[in-house]
Each structure stands twice: as structure tokens, then as C-alpha cells.
Amino acid sequence: MRTFNILIVEDDINLNRGLVHVIKKQGYETSSAESGEQALQYIRDKSFDLIISDFKLPGIDGKQVLKAAKKYDSNIMFIMITAYGTVDTAVSAMKEGAEDYIMKPFDMEEFKLVVKRTLEKKALLIGNTRLKGQFKNKYTVENIIGASPSMAKLFKTIHHIKDSITTVLIRGETGTGKDLVARAIHYNGDRASKPYIPVNCAALNENLMTSELFGHVKGAYTGAVSDKQGVFEAADGGTLFLDEIGDIGSGLQQALLRAIETGEIQPVGSFKRKTVRARIIAATNRNLEDMVEKGDFREDLYYRLNVVTVNLPPLRERLDDVGLLAFHFLKKYSAQNKKQIDKISSGALKMLENYHWPGNVRELENIIERAILFEEDSVLSVQSLPNILKKTVSQKPRRNINSLDHMSKNHIQEVLETTGGNKTKASKILGIDRSTLYRIMKRFKI
């Protein structure tokens, strides 16, 4: 984990040393200055994540240090220390870009809490900046997003086959995005201006499927009141996507094989054959090899479909892409719902990355869409995520049973962390008033 670098600017030598001692004890890298001039020299020579400065300094004051720091690095965090009663000074500092302030006199527990809260904001900024950077430089083909090695391999495969007439079989679990891959192959190739016709083989019975694929002529059967064009003919020159190909009936498999091999179709009730030049992309989440072995799927059709295989990895095998995908869906559904949510909290991101995603990318998309509806802030928080994610993360083996006080303390600390130290929000979540929360915090030394 990244170590934060902090600069203390305080002309009171004893307080300066005390603050440095507390900061170092928290595990942060620390430098100290006793004047504004010395602070500016540090800022020019070194990069800092956070500056904690007294407002009243000899020569250059804290406000000038704040302005100079923001000029060097607009993302630098700043906490202003002001004397008791100088609220105007604190407000002025916040307007200039300070993240927080602390009034003298203060105790070190209060100081640590303010620092912790500010660094959580910094961590959030760093995390979302990383996501935005990845998103900007993401590997993407027609809405397929990923930067993992398996996805890079997928994009390379799409590039190689996009202009070919070769039949393609896309394999992957439900929700991995097989239709997106089929569309990417079609719309990035030289057939992009031609029709793309998707058909869900699992949704139709065998009799309807024959007519759906090859069409029929008027009077072919009861209800056939006119000629109907089949999807093979409709996709002529373009791409026919046969989703859930493993669910196609055995009686239709022979006709499908003949159509793929000869490029000819025969509408139901007709004695004439038609030539079509549709590229076939099939997809399945089933094990076709097992089906062939059991006699449920024709071996010759399997080999005809399986010329080029594209394997889509489940999301649990590319968890590095979760943040990237979550950020993509955050942008999409925030705009769709007219909400200004452009960040994901570190706690929420960690929870998303720790989940096993049985529903794959589709489940992630649904969860982000739902979370945006429930989020009331500009940052997607843990509270807006569904309980299934929280239960999964919390279900870890425990070696010992903690006391009730210990569990209560941990729970309050977690709530405070997720609210960024906002006690009003924490009180509402915990179902207690602020004064009660303060008493509990004092009792547990939080």
C-alpha cells in the first residue's frame, strides 16, 4: 500500500515536534518546517500528499503557503490550524482549497481523526484518478472493456478474425458478454454496413425455429398466410448470431449444418433453394463436447461451428478489470439517471473486487445501476451497495470470539470510515444521536 508523505508547518517548536511524533507513529513519512519560507522550499524540492500548517506564521502565513502549495500541485491536501474563535480564517482557507481545519487548542485524538479523514479523501482521489487513467487508456472493442491479459488476448483474436467469413464459436458463462463479442467482430470488420441478426435458439421450439431460420412460403402450414423471410436470408452479406446454439433441437441440426456448408437455404413449404452469404457466429455456455459424446449434438455440426473458438473468461478470473468495468457503468448510469456521481469510494471498490461474481459482468452492471439509484452523495459508497456483497466479504473464518464491546467498537469504526468521519451520517446509520455517538467514541477511545 502507498505511504503518504506529510509536511508539518508550525512555528511552535514543541507543538511541531508533538505533531511530527504523532504522524510518524501512524506510519506516514513526515517532514517539518518552522516557517512559511521553509515550507515553500520543501514544496519546491519534494512532493507531498498532505500539508498541515498553522495559519499564524512569522513572515509568510499559512494562507500563502496554501496558495503556493495548490499552485505546485492542485491535488495536494491541506489542513489549516487556526486559533480558537477565528472561524472566518478557517472558512477563508476552505475557499482557497483547504480540505479541513482544526481549532487550537485540540487534543491529539481529534488531530489524528482529522488527518485520517483527509488522507481517506486523498486515497479516494488517487484510486479514482487511477481508474480514470485506466479507463482513458482501456483496451476496448465495441463496449467490451478490460485490461487483463485474457482480455488483451481476446481483443487480438477479434482483430485477426473480424474481416473473415470463417464461422466462430464464442464460449463463456452466462453474463460474460458473448453478444458483445459477436457485435464487436461484426461492427469492426468489413461487414459493418451489412445486417447483424441475433437469434436466441433457446427461446424458440423446433418448428418455429425452422421457419425463423429459413423462412416459409404462403400455405406452408396453418397460419402461414404469406411468405416470410428467414433470418439466414435477412443476414445475407452480414452476420447471423446464433446465441445458445447448444439448445437447438436435434432435428434442426442437420438442416443448419447443410445451410452452413452449402450456403443454401430452403424455406419451409418450398421446393426452391436460395443462396445466402451470411457469416455465422454461434455462442454457448454449455459443454458441447459432452453433448457430442452423449449424442445430444451432432459431431459434424460441432466441428463446422468450432473453426475459430473465442473463450470469454468469467469475471472472477479477471478481477483486475472490476474497477475499470465499475467505473464504465458508473459513468453510463450516472448520466442516464442525471446524477453527478463520478467517484467510487475505496471501501466500495474493495468490496466489489472481493466479490466472486457468479453472474459475471451482467451482475456487476446491474449492481452499479442499482447503487446509483440509492446513492445520495457524489461518491458511490458502501451503503449504496446491496447486502449480498457485504455478506460475501464478511463471511471469513474467525479464529476466536470477540467481546461485544470489541465488536461494537469495530462496527462504529467501520461506519465512521465509510462516511469519511462524518459523525452526522454515522449517527443516522447507527440509529443514535450525535451526543450518544461522541460518548461511545470517548468510551472506546476511537
Secondary structure by P-SEA (a helix, b strand, c coil): cbbbbbbbbccaaaaaaaaaaaaaaacccccccccaaaaaaaaacccccbbbbbcccccccaaaaaaaaaaacccbbbbbbbcccaaaaaaaaaaacccccccccccaaaaaaaaaaaaaaaaaaaaaaaaaaaaaacccccccccccaaaaaaaaaaaacccccbbbbbbbcccccaaaaaaaaaaaccccccbbbbbccccccaaaaaaaaccccccccccccbbbbccccccccbbbbbcccccccccaaaaaaaaaaccccccccccbbbbbbbbbbbbbcccaaaaaaaccccaaaaaaaacbbbbbbcccccccaaaaaaaaaaaaaaaaaccccccccaaaaaaaaaccccccaaaaaaaaaaaaaaccccccccccccaaaaaaaacccccccccaaaaaaaaaaaaaaaacccaaaaaaaacccaaaaaaaaaaacc
